[in-house]
């Protein structure tokens, strides 16, 4: 029923064109984005054809005997066009499992695309991996999102923060100074978690140069000093905060409240969904209550990012 074959770099134009017209793909699946960290992962992406036409894509990498979809992306899973149906997707996963078994893959770790990113409903894959693969939930992380159609009132604390920032002459603007923001971001992550950003500043500058209308940096400053910032990914349907951080002085002056006032109430007021990102750690078992409290103060409410796993017996 299906022809399944490995992606090669020569397939990039066809791959990217399919992502663009798919019902659940975003620019994160564009090969110009995916391949920025090609040296870190062994790519095992798949192109799936039906009756000679490209039917679906599976962004993936392999490590040992495990196939991941995709370990280097925030979300992954099967990318399909509007013609994809439930019955065909069930059959597709049966054939996919047979192929992977033949290649020595023993298990699959599968990140689903959260529903808010779907341009057209696209949960056929979730039914198929339950029905065909007997997949189990491996990880559930919670993000805070808001809908333009039904925005909640901001908390008193967030409204107070906007006033405080304004009274202290905090200015918000779009910027290209990723190095300046990365200094703030890296210092915060190191202090709180002993961690580094997933992307380096150079990598983010490269990606921003490739997707200048999709990847944008907003910063707050006062008298020439950068206080806070956020890197925003605009998928068209969802505006997602990839990174958020403030310096100690920025926190004192509520600079992030000023940033989100501009982003949410002005520049992206009409975006169908705004996603503040995940507030969980340790595979979802630990909720960062301080972090999610701030996001909920802007009116964000829960959307789950789920990861599934199944064995290929």
Beta strands, then each sheet from edge to edge (+ up, - down):
strand 1: 3-6
strand 2: 42-43
strand 3: 46-50
strand 4: 53-58
strand 5: 61-63
strand 6: 66-69
strand 7: 78-80
strand 8: 107-111
strand 9: 136-147
strand 10: 171-175
strand 11: 215-222
strand 12: 225-234
strand 13: 238-246
strand 14: 273-278
strand 15: 280-281
strand 16: 286-287
strand 17: 301-311
sheet 1: 1+ 3- 4+ 7-
sheet 2: 2+ 5- 6+ 8+ 17- 9+ 14- 13- 12+ 11- 10+
sheet 3: 15+ 16-
end
